[in-house]
Amino acid sequence: MNQYTKSVIQLSLPMAITQLITMGSGFLCMTMLAELGHEVLAASALIFSISMSVLIISVSLLFSLSILIGHRYGERDYLGIGAILQQGWLLSLFISIPTLLIYWYIYPILIFCGQDKVIAKIVETFFHANIWRVIPFFFSVCNQQLCYGVHKQKIDMMANMLGVIVLLISSYILIFGKLGFPELGVVGFGYASALQGIFYFVFTTTCLYFIRDFKKFQLFQIRVHQNWSALKQLFKIGWPISLQISGEMFSFLVATTFIGWLGMNSLAAYQVIMQYQFLIVVPIFAISQASGILIGQAYGAKKFADIKKLGTASILMVTMVSIMMGLTFILFPKLLSTLYLDKNDTNYAETIHLVILLFSIMAFSQFFDAIRNILTGSLRGLLDTRFPMIVGLCSIWLIGVPLGYLFAFHLHWGAVGITSGWMCGFLLGAIVLFYRWHSLSSKYQSL
């Protein structure tokens, strides 16, 4: 294992562990809510999908922080790091406003979208309680991005581990009314999630204030008004990232809608493979972000020869992960389906046949998507965010979506057609981005 691969692993592994812990805690909270009845279970699906989509899309503008901090860290511009973080905090206040409005007016929004009034009311009670989480969550992402950018990701991992304990204990107490507290149900989960967000922010901010390694950044010496250029740069680098993430997340909603038109069996089979798709995204996203940060640091330190080597190490690492997962999907589709499908169900035979076909396609699709994501992260490390955004949106919306619709409904391939269309989009995007990365990294290597 060379030093570049080791650097990527050391940075990405805590990120991946943190995200897996967060996903696991969400799963456990879902099981608690499921005990409250069928209506709450149905509402919880909306709660998780809406909150995840709204928060990720809103906060994605802040993902440029770790890249810019990585550049300053490579340049040893420590005061610049503090200035960028303060501008990130300020930007958080502005971008939290639309999220707060969505949380507060979620009921009329759901009714406008044709949702059941009873379900919408349950969802509203969660978001009204959880609204206290929004601003601390945005500030927390800024703190997290700083930790990533200066190789203090263990602080983020520790904060998340402790935060999960806070979430699970408070959820159990408030949902079911233990230790003398009233039984709050969904509202209790909303407050518990808010407590987790507040805890993470307080814990990480305390670390930033007291740990000696952060003193040189002068994070708490107010100078926001002196560094408007940093805010402008954050927005300049961040908006393409935000637009790309928003477009890609919305495409999953479109794909699910297409699948829903094909009937319950197709939807059930698609839901099975998507559970594993989201699981794969965790290490891929972590490696992608680590690649961007490390390449940004190399760029800032003017170690141009390291740029291509770091990118190559990241590509090789994600290739190994994708190949192992692809072989698992091809060889063990029935085993993977046992957690979600009942063999005694009358539709089992048709659904499992479709699952096997979709897993076979996904084995290749997730490989192309992983390469695409790694190249996107690597290019972001060079502050090249617009080109990956254009390629990402075009490969999905001009290639993946139209081909998926054509294959599914005109050629009558059904769910296989939809996933095949997306695979074609991922493949084209990976090819174009690889050419872009090869050109830019070769140019820097020659400096």
Salt bridges, closest charged atoms under 4 A:
ASP77 OD2 - ARG72 NE 3.66
GLU124 OE1 - LYS121 NZ 2.84
GLU124 OE2 - HIS128 NE2 3.85
ASP213 OD2 - LYS152 NZ 2.60
GLU248 OE2 - ARG372 NH1 2.89
ASP369 OD1 - ARG372 NH2 2.63
ASP384 OD2 - ARG436 NE 2.84
